[in-house]
Every structure is written in C-alpha cells, then in structure tokens.
Amino acid sequence: MKILPQDPATNPTPESLRAFLGQCCALAKEAARPQLVSISLTVDHLDPLAVLESIFEPSELHFYAERPAHGFAVAGAEAVLDFSAAGPGRFAAAREHIARVLADAIAVGPLDEPFAGPHFFFSNSFAHEAPADAPFPALRLFVPRWQVARMGDSTVAVANLLITADAPVDLIATKVWKAHAKFRAFDYRSARRKDRPSAPQRAEEIGGDGAYQRAVGQALQEIAHGDYHKVVLARSRRLTTTEEFHPLGVLNHLRQHYPACYAFSIANGRGQSFIGASPERLVRVAGGRMHTEALAGSAPRGDSASEDAAFARALLASEKDQREHRLVLESIERRVADLGLKLEHAGHPRVLGLANVQHLHLPISATLPASVHILDLLARLHPTPAVGGTPRAPAVAAIARLEPFARGLYAGPQGWVDHRGGGEFFVGL
C-alpha cells in the first residue's frame, strides 16, 4: 500500500483534495490499473449505528459490529470492491485477493488510529459451499465506500474510492468533500426511528414439528456408536409478523441487552440481513499478536447474587462441562500446531457471565510469525467444537445430514481484515 506525502486530511480544503485525487489518477495511469484510494479523517464523537441508520439502503451491502463492553463499534456501507469465493480454499483465495488490492492502494490520513485506512469486511457461511439460491455466498468480502468507527474516545470516518486514469476528479472531490463535511457535523435528525417488531404472529419449525428432537436422537445414537464424540445441532424457526421488520431496529435492541456480545448486522444488498449477538470471538490479530478463546460449557444466570454464584460454582465443578471445555482447548492446540505458535493461557478456565447465560472461558494468545496471516488462523480455527463438534470432519458431516436446513452465515466466522494484516472475527450467533 502506498502512503502519499500529499495528505488532504492535514490540509483540508477542496483544492488540496482535488490535487490529491489528480495525483492518484496519474498513479492509476502509470500502473495501468485502478487504484483503491482510502481517505481517513478523525472526527468528533459519532455513533456508527446512528450513521448507518441515516444512510441505510436495502439495495446496498452493509456490515455493522459493536461490542459495547469493549468500547468499539464499526459500520461500513456500499461496496467499492466486492469479492466472493467458495470451497476449502476460500480463505486462502481471500488472502490473495486482499494482497492484490493493497498492492494498488493509496491511503492518507491518521493511519495509526484504530479503524483508519481500508478495511475488508467479511461474511462467511458455516459450510465451505453455499447453495446457488442462498442469500449469501460462501465467502464475501467488500471494501465499503463509507466507513465510520469508534474505539474508546476516538472516532474515524473513512471514504474509499476506486480511481481510474480518467476518473472525473472534480465530481469525486465534491462528493467526498460533502460527505466529510457531513461526518464532521452529523445531523442525527435525518434518521427515522427503527423499532423492533412486536411478538410474531406465527412461528414454525423448519423441518416440521419435532425435527430437532429427532435429529438429537439420531446424533446420540451415532455418538454411542463411536462415529464422533460431540456434535452441536442447531434449530431453525421461521417467525412471521405483520409489522415492518427493519434489521437496524433489531440491532438496536441487541446492542442494549447484550453489551458483552458482538451485536452485528450484515446485509446482502437484496433486502436480506443476518443479525445477531455473539459472545464468541474466534480470533483477533493486532500488533503481531493473535488472541482467541476457548468458550464451552454453560449454566443459567440466577435471579439473585447468591443463586447466580451457586450456578457459577456448579459450572466450575461440573465434570461434563470441564470435559467439553478441554475438547475445545485441545482442538485449538491441534489446529494451529503446524504454524509454530506458542500458545499462552491460564491453567484453568474462568466463568464468563453474559446477560442470560454463563460459560467457561479461557483467553488464549500467542506471538505470530511474520508469515502467518489472520486468514491462515481463520482457516484452521473454523468451525470450533462449540458450534461444530469433535472430531471436526465427521461432526460437520453429521450437521449437514441431520439438520433439515442450510446454516448459511449462522455459526460462520464474520469480521474484518485491515490494511496492516490485523483484524477480528467472531462466530455468527
């Protein structure tokens, strides 16, 4: 990625922006290829979800993720670049694509700030392949035209452009200037309120009544037969409401009620969205370090402090839950063994309390060799035993056979990769 000395963010005038874009056109002509141009700007406090509400269009891709307890939120909308892949090599193909894009990328602005510079936002299905009529491909990544992110008390707005040798510089400069002026003094009154629908009028189980119980019964027989040690089966229900169903109304509800989770919304640009609140980080890479976690075993929350503590103590003492947690930790160790990582973690898990459940939780970290990319880790860690099973291959095959629906993005890794090779992925739950 090229970082030009002429930075319109340090001399913010329409003239400096036009001069910068003219220089980018010259570089595109010299390379005989379009250049991805990323302009970052620090701005006063913005709420990324409120920004997304104001620019939301069902016909555009968007990606939103927020973890209130960790102090970050990021929104990206409209695709400047879009890439899809499928098959067992989908993450390797994505890594190669990102490398090609960054080789023809130009970035300016405060690139040391969190979420500055170009980001690649991912939606990934649980399976390596997706049916032809699926709402989302097996892997999609896109670079958004507009991105707003907050980390702690820092807010960064990013405009990404695809500049060709003959790009209309004056027109593009005018649009970017107006957009950055809007982000500097954002008017939240332009967004309509997005409410969550009330209770659904109709609910039906996919596969028919009793489909889930039959699948569990078959899985238990196969476990007893020794086909696999563990499998995690999902249940799918179709809910119908007479009210308008707006994804951001649901997202507002999730971010408020599950502050320790990743509240997220991923739109496919055809009016369909995948929305959830996930407690499980799959992997994060920053500053040459990787961070993941073993999350398994669960207990309810209590109605009082004493009851809650009793549930937590029972969870820590549960041989069944401790065994389930060990399976996850051992799986992580096996899957990354060929990368030469020295995993660092405490000797025993602790209890992670969420809004409605408690889990056994063990943070894991390691220093990454320079040759190891976050997508290399993703390819090895997905799916975790917490959403797939163990051993992985027979458990995943059982899921495809026993569940009467395609999972799509459910339990797939969702997240982003930045221009430094870092990023973060969570399990889509």
Secondary structure as a PSIPRED ss2 file (coil, helix, strand):
# PSIPRED VFORMAT (PSIPRED V4.0)

   1 M C   1.000  0.000  0.000
   2 K E   0.000  0.000  1.000
   3 I E   0.000  0.000  1.000
   4 L C   1.000  0.000  0.000
   5 P C   1.000  0.000  0.000
   6 Q C   1.000  0.000  0.000
   7 D C   1.000  0.000  0.000
   8 P C   1.000  0.000  0.000
   9 A C   1.000  0.000  0.000
  10 T C   1.000  0.000  0.000
  11 N C   1.000  0.000  0.000
  12 P C   1.000  0.000  0.000
  13 T C   1.000  0.000  0.000
  14 P H   0.000  1.000  0.000
  15 E H   0.000  1.000  0.000
  16 S H   0.000  1.000  0.000
  17 L H   0.000  1.000  0.000
  18 R H   0.000  1.000  0.000
  19 A H   0.000  1.000  0.000
  20 F H   0.000  1.000  0.000
  21 L H   0.000  1.000  0.000
  22 G H   0.000  1.000  0.000
  23 Q H   0.000  1.000  0.000
  24 C H   0.000  1.000  0.000
  25 C H   0.000  1.000  0.000
  26 A H   0.000  1.000  0.000
  27 L H   0.000  1.000  0.000
  28 A H   0.000  1.000  0.000
  29 K H   0.000  1.000  0.000
  30 E H   0.000  1.000  0.000
  31 A H   0.000  1.000  0.000
  32 A C   1.000  0.000  0.000
  33 R C   1.000  0.000  0.000
  34 P C   1.000  0.000  0.000
  35 Q E   0.000  0.000  1.000
  36 L E   0.000  0.000  1.000
  37 V E   0.000  0.000  1.000
  38 S E   0.000  0.000  1.000
  39 I E   0.000  0.000  1.000
  40 S E   0.000  0.000  1.000
  41 L E   0.000  0.000  1.000
  42 T E   0.000  0.000  1.000
  43 V E   0.000  0.000  1.000
  44 D C   1.000  0.000  0.000
  45 H C   1.000  0.000  0.000
  46 L C   1.000  0.000  0.000
  47 D C   1.000  0.000  0.000
  48 P H   0.000  1.000  0.000
  49 L H   0.000  1.000  0.000
  50 A H   0.000  1.000  0.000
  51 V H   0.000  1.000  0.000
  52 L H   0.000  1.000  0.000
  53 E H   0.000  1.000  0.000
  54 S H   0.000  1.000  0.000
  55 I H   0.000  1.000  0.000
  56 F C   1.000  0.000  0.000
  57 E C   1.000  0.000  0.000
  58 P C   1.000  0.000  0.000
  59 S C   1.000  0.000  0.000
  60 E C   1.000  0.000  0.000
  61 L E   0.000  0.000  1.000
  62 H E   0.000  0.000  1.000
  63 F E   0.000  0.000  1.000
  64 Y E   0.000  0.000  1.000
  65 A E   0.000  0.000  1.000
  66 E E   0.000  0.000  1.000
  67 R E   0.000  0.000  1.000
  68 P H   0.000  1.000  0.000
  69 A H   0.000  1.000  0.000
  70 H H   0.000  1.000  0.000
  71 G C   1.000  0.000  0.000
  72 F E   0.000  0.000  1.000
  73 A E   0.000  0.000  1.000
  74 V E   0.000  0.000  1.000
  75 A E   0.000  0.000  1.000
  76 G E   0.000  0.000  1.000
  77 A E   0.000  0.000  1.000
  78 E E   0.000  0.000  1.000
  79 A E   0.000  0.000  1.000
  80 V E   0.000  0.000  1.000
  81 L E   0.000  0.000  1.000
  82 D E   0.000  0.000  1.000
  83 F E   0.000  0.000  1.000
  84 S E   0.000  0.000  1.000
  85 A E   0.000  0.000  1.000
  86 A C   1.000  0.000  0.000
  87 G C   1.000  0.000  0.000
  88 P C   1.000  0.000  0.000
  89 G C   1.000  0.000  0.000
  90 R H   0.000  1.000  0.000
  91 F H   0.000  1.000  0.000
  92 A H   0.000  1.000  0.000
  93 A H   0.000  1.000  0.000
  94 A H   0.000  1.000  0.000
  95 R H   0.000  1.000  0.000
  96 E H   0.000  1.000  0.000
  97 H H   0.000  1.000  0.000
  98 I H   0.000  1.000  0.000
  99 A H   0.000  1.000  0.000
 100 R H   0.000  1.000  0.000
 101 V H   0.000  1.000  0.000
 102 L H   0.000  1.000  0.000
 103 A H   0.000  1.000  0.000
 104 D C   1.000  0.000  0.000
 105 A E   0.000  0.000  1.000
 106 I E   0.000  0.000  1.000
 107 A E   0.000  0.000  1.000
 108 V E   0.000  0.000  1.000
 109 G C   1.000  0.000  0.000
 110 P C   1.000  0.000  0.000
 111 L C   1.000  0.000  0.000
 112 D C   1.000  0.000  0.000
 113 E C   1.000  0.000  0.000
 114 P C   1.000  0.000  0.000
 115 F C   1.000  0.000  0.000
 116 A C   1.000  0.000  0.000
 117 G C   1.000  0.000  0.000
 118 P C   1.000  0.000  0.000
 119 H E   0.000  0.000  1.000
 120 F E   0.000  0.000  1.000
 121 F E   0.000  0.000  1.000
 122 F E   0.000  0.000  1.000
 123 S E   0.000  0.000  1.000
 124 N E   0.000  0.000  1.000
 125 S C   1.000  0.000  0.000
 126 F C   1.000  0.000  0.000
 127 A C   1.000  0.000  0.000
 128 H C   1.000  0.000  0.000
 129 E C   1.000  0.000  0.000
 130 A C   1.000  0.000  0.000
 131 P C   1.000  0.000  0.000
 132 A C   1.000  0.000  0.000
 133 D C   1.000  0.000  0.000
 134 A C   1.000  0.000  0.000
 135 P C   1.000  0.000  0.000
 136 F C   1.000  0.000  0.000
 137 P C   1.000  0.000  0.000
 138 A C   1.000  0.000  0.000
 139 L E   0.000  0.000  1.000
 140 R E   0.000  0.000  1.000
 141 L E   0.000  0.000  1.000
 142 F E   0.000  0.000  1.000
 143 V E   0.000  0.000  1.000
 144 P E   0.000  0.000  1.000
 145 R E   0.000  0.000  1.000
 146 W E   0.000  0.000  1.000
 147 Q E   0.000  0.000  1.000
 148 V E   0.000  0.000  1.000
 149 A E   0.000  0.000  1.000
 150 R E   0.000  0.000  1.000
 151 M E   0.000  0.000  1.000
 152 G C   1.000  0.000  0.000
 153 D C   1.000  0.000  0.000
 154 S E   0.000  0.000  1.000
 155 T E   0.000  0.000  1.000
 156 V E   0.000  0.000  1.000
 157 A E   0.000  0.000  1.000
 158 V E   0.000  0.000  1.000
 159 A E   0.000  0.000  1.000
 160 N E   0.000  0.000  1.000
 161 L E   0.000  0.000  1.000
 162 L E   0.000  0.000  1.000
 163 I E   0.000  0.000  1.000
 164 T C   1.000  0.000  0.000
 165 A C   1.000  0.000  0.000
 166 D C   1.000  0.000  0.000
 167 A C   1.000  0.000  0.000
 168 P C   1.000  0.000  0.000
 169 V H   0.000  1.000  0.000
 170 D H   0.000  1.000  0.000
 171 L H   0.000  1.000  0.000
 172 I H   0.000  1.000  0.000
 173 A H   0.000  1.000  0.000
 174 T H   0.000  1.000  0.000
 175 K H   0.000  1.000  0.000
 176 V H   0.000  1.000  0.000
 177 W H   0.000  1.000  0.000
 178 K H   0.000  1.000  0.000
 179 A H   0.000  1.000  0.000
 180 H H   0.000  1.000  0.000
 181 A H   0.000  1.000  0.000
 182 K H   0.000  1.000  0.000
 183 F H   0.000  1.000  0.000
 184 R H   0.000  1.000  0.000
 185 A C   1.000  0.000  0.000
 186 F C   1.000  0.000  0.000
 187 D C   1.000  0.000  0.000
 188 Y H   0.000  1.000  0.000
 189 R H   0.000  1.000  0.000
 190 S H   0.000  1.000  0.000
 191 A C   1.000  0.000  0.000
 192 R C   1.000  0.000  0.000
 193 R C   1.000  0.000  0.000
 194 K C   1.000  0.000  0.000
 195 D C   1.000  0.000  0.000
 196 R C   1.000  0.000  0.000
 197 P C   1.000  0.000  0.000
 198 S C   1.000  0.000  0.000
 199 A C   1.000  0.000  0.000
 200 P C   1.000  0.000  0.000
 201 Q C   1.000  0.000  0.000
 202 R E   0.000  0.000  1.000
 203 A E   0.000  0.000  1.000
 204 E E   0.000  0.000  1.000
 205 E E   0.000  0.000  1.000
 206 I C   1.000  0.000  0.000
 207 G C   1.000  0.000  0.000
 208 G C   1.000  0.000  0.000
 209 D C   1.000  0.000  0.000
 210 G C   1.000  0.000  0.000
 211 A H   0.000  1.000  0.000
 212 Y H   0.000  1.000  0.000
 213 Q H   0.000  1.000  0.000
 214 R H   0.000  1.000  0.000
 215 A H   0.000  1.000  0.000
 216 V H   0.000  1.000  0.000
 217 G H   0.000  1.000  0.000
 218 Q H   0.000  1.000  0.000
 219 A H   0.000  1.000  0.000
 220 L H   0.000  1.000  0.000
 221 Q H   0.000  1.000  0.000
 222 E H   0.000  1.000  0.000
 223 I H   0.000  1.000  0.000
 224 A H   0.000  1.000  0.000
 225 H H   0.000  1.000  0.000
 226 G C   1.000  0.000  0.000
 227 D C   1.000  0.000  0.000
 228 Y C   1.000  0.000  0.000
 229 H C   1.000  0.000  0.000
 230 K E   0.000  0.000  1.000
 231 V E   0.000  0.000  1.000
 232 V C   1.000  0.000  0.000
 233 L C   1.000  0.000  0.000
 234 A C   1.000  0.000  0.000
 235 R C   1.000  0.000  0.000
 236 S C   1.000  0.000  0.000
 237 R E   0.000  0.000  1.000
 238 R E   0.000  0.000  1.000
 239 L E   0.000  0.000  1.000
 240 T E   0.000  0.000  1.000
 241 T C   1.000  0.000  0.000
 242 T C   1.000  0.000  0.000
 243 E C   1.000  0.000  0.000
 244 E C   1.000  0.000  0.000
 245 F C   1.000  0.000  0.000
 246 H C   1.000  0.000  0.000
 247 P H   0.000  1.000  0.000
 248 L H   0.000  1.000  0.000
 249 G H   0.000  1.000  0.000
 250 V H   0.000  1.000  0.000
 251 L H   0.000  1.000  0.000
 252 N H   0.000  1.000  0.000
 253 H H   0.000  1.000  0.000
 254 L H   0.000  1.000  0.000
 255 R H   0.000  1.000  0.000
 256 Q H   0.000  1.000  0.000
 257 H H   0.000  1.000  0.000
 258 Y C   1.000  0.000  0.000
 259 P C   1.000  0.000  0.000
 260 A C   1.000  0.000  0.000
 261 C C   1.000  0.000  0.000
 262 Y E   0.000  0.000  1.000
 263 A E   0.000  0.000  1.000
 264 F E   0.000  0.000  1.000
 265 S E   0.000  0.000  1.000
 266 I E   0.000  0.000  1.000
 267 A E   0.000  0.000  1.000
 268 N E   0.000  0.000  1.000
 269 G C   1.000  0.000  0.000
 270 R C   1.000  0.000  0.000
 271 G C   1.000  0.000  0.000
 272 Q C   1.000  0.000  0.000
 273 S E   0.000  0.000  1.000
 274 F E   0.000  0.000  1.000
 275 I E   0.000  0.000  1.000
 276 G E   0.000  0.000  1.000
 277 A E   0.000  0.000  1.000
 278 S E   0.000  0.000  1.000
 279 P C   1.000  0.000  0.000
 280 E C   1.000  0.000  0.000
 281 R E   0.000  0.000  1.000
 282 L E   0.000  0.000  1.000
 283 V E   0.000  0.000  1.000
 284 R E   0.000  0.000  1.000
 285 V E   0.000  0.000  1.000
 286 A E   0.000  0.000  1.000
 287 G C   1.000  0.000  0.000
 288 G C   1.000  0.000  0.000
 289 R E   0.000  0.000  1.000
 290 M E   0.000  0.000  1.000
 291 H E   0.000  0.000  1.000
 292 T E   0.000  0.000  1.000
 293 E E   0.000  0.000  1.000
 294 A E   0.000  0.000  1.000
 295 L E   0.000  0.000  1.000
 296 A E   0.000  0.000  1.000
 297 G E   0.000  0.000  1.000
 298 S E   0.000  0.000  1.000
 299 A E   0.000  0.000  1.000
 300 P E   0.000  0.000  1.000
 301 R C   1.000  0.000  0.000
 302 G C   1.000  0.000  0.000
 303 D C   1.000  0.000  0.000
 304 S C   1.000  0.000  0.000
 305 A H   0.000  1.000  0.000
 306 S H   0.000  1.000  0.000
 307 E H   0.000  1.000  0.000
 308 D H   0.000  1.000  0.000
 309 A H   0.000  1.000  0.000
 310 A H   0.000  1.000  0.000
 311 F H   0.000  1.000  0.000
 312 A H   0.000  1.000  0.000
 313 R H   0.000  1.000  0.000
 314 A H   0.000  1.000  0.000
 315 L H   0.000  1.000  0.000
 316 L H   0.000  1.000  0.000
 317 A H   0.000  1.000  0.000
 318 S C   1.000  0.000  0.000
 319 E H   0.000  1.000  0.000
 320 K H   0.000  1.000  0.000
 321 D H   0.000  1.000  0.000
 322 Q H   0.000  1.000  0.000
 323 R H   0.000  1.000  0.000
 324 E H   0.000  1.000  0.000
 325 H H   0.000  1.000  0.000
 326 R H   0.000  1.000  0.000
 327 L H   0.000  1.000  0.000
 328 V H   0.000  1.000  0.000
 329 L H   0.000  1.000  0.000
 330 E H   0.000  1.000  0.000
 331 S H   0.000  1.000  0.000
 332 I H   0.000  1.000  0.000
 333 E H   0.000  1.000  0.000
 334 R H   0.000  1.000  0.000
 335 R H   0.000  1.000  0.000
 336 V C   1.000  0.000  0.000
 337 A H   0.000  1.000  0.000
 338 D H   0.000  1.000  0.000
 339 L H   0.000  1.000  0.000
 340 G C   1.000  0.000  0.000
 341 L C   1.000  0.000  0.000
 342 K C   1.000  0.000  0.000
 343 L C   1.000  0.000  0.000
 344 E E   0.000  0.000  1.000
 345 H C   1.000  0.000  0.000
 346 A C   1.000  0.000  0.000
 347 G C   1.000  0.000  0.000
 348 H C   1.000  0.000  0.000
 349 P C   1.000  0.000  0.000
 350 R E   0.000  0.000  1.000
 351 V E   0.000  0.000  1.000
 352 L E   0.000  0.000  1.000
 353 G E   0.000  0.000  1.000
 354 L C   1.000  0.000  0.000
 355 A C   1.000  0.000  0.000
 356 N C   1.000  0.000  0.000
 357 V E   0.000  0.000  1.000
 358 Q E   0.000  0.000  1.000
 359 H E   0.000  0.000  1.000
 360 L E   0.000  0.000  1.000
 361 H E   0.000  0.000  1.000
 362 L E   0.000  0.000  1.000
 363 P E   0.000  0.000  1.000
 364 I E   0.000  0.000  1.000
 365 S E   0.000  0.000  1.000
 366 A E   0.000  0.000  1.000
 367 T E   0.000  0.000  1.000
 368 L C   1.000  0.000  0.000
 369 P C   1.000  0.000  0.000
 370 A C   1.000  0.000  0.000
 371 S C   1.000  0.000  0.000
 372 V C   1.000  0.000  0.000
 373 H C   1.000  0.000  0.000
 374 I H   0.000  1.000  0.000
 375 L H   0.000  1.000  0.000
 376 D H   0.000  1.000  0.000
 377 L H   0.000  1.000  0.000
 378 L H   0.000  1.000  0.000
 379 A H   0.000  1.000  0.000
 380 R H   0.000  1.000  0.000
 381 L H   0.000  1.000  0.000
 382 H C   1.000  0.000  0.000
 383 P C   1.000  0.000  0.000
 384 T C   1.000  0.000  0.000
 385 P C   1.000  0.000  0.000
 386 A C   1.000  0.000  0.000
 387 V C   1.000  0.000  0.000
 388 G C   1.000  0.000  0.000
 389 G E   0.000  0.000  1.000
 390 T E   0.000  0.000  1.000
 391 P C   1.000  0.000  0.000
 392 R H   0.000  1.000  0.000
 393 A H   0.000  1.000  0.000
 394 P H   0.000  1.000  0.000
 395 A H   0.000  1.000  0.000
 396 V H   0.000  1.000  0.000
 397 A H   0.000  1.000  0.000
 398 A H   0.000  1.000  0.000
 399 I H   0.000  1.000  0.000
 400 A H   0.000  1.000  0.000
 401 R H   0.000  1.000  0.000
 402 L H   0.000  1.000  0.000
 403 E C   1.000  0.000  0.000
 404 P C   1.000  0.000  0.000
 405 F C   1.000  0.000  0.000
 406 A C   1.000  0.000  0.000
 407 R C   1.000  0.000  0.000
 408 G C   1.000  0.000  0.000
 409 L C   1.000  0.000  0.000
 410 Y C   1.000  0.000  0.000
 411 A C   1.000  0.000  0.000
 412 G C   1.000  0.000  0.000
 413 P E   0.000  0.000  1.000
 414 Q E   0.000  0.000  1.000
 415 G E   0.000  0.000  1.000
 416 W E   0.000  0.000  1.000
 417 V E   0.000  0.000  1.000
 418 D E   0.000  0.000  1.000
 419 H C   1.000  0.000  0.000
 420 R C   1.000  0.000  0.000
 421 G C   1.000  0.000  0.000
 422 G C   1.000  0.000  0.000
 423 G E   0.000  0.000  1.000
 424 E E   0.000  0.000  1.000
 425 F E   0.000  0.000  1.000
 426 F E   0.000  0.000  1.000
 427 V E   0.000  0.000  1.000
 428 G C   1.000  0.000  0.000
 429 L C   1.000  0.000  0.000
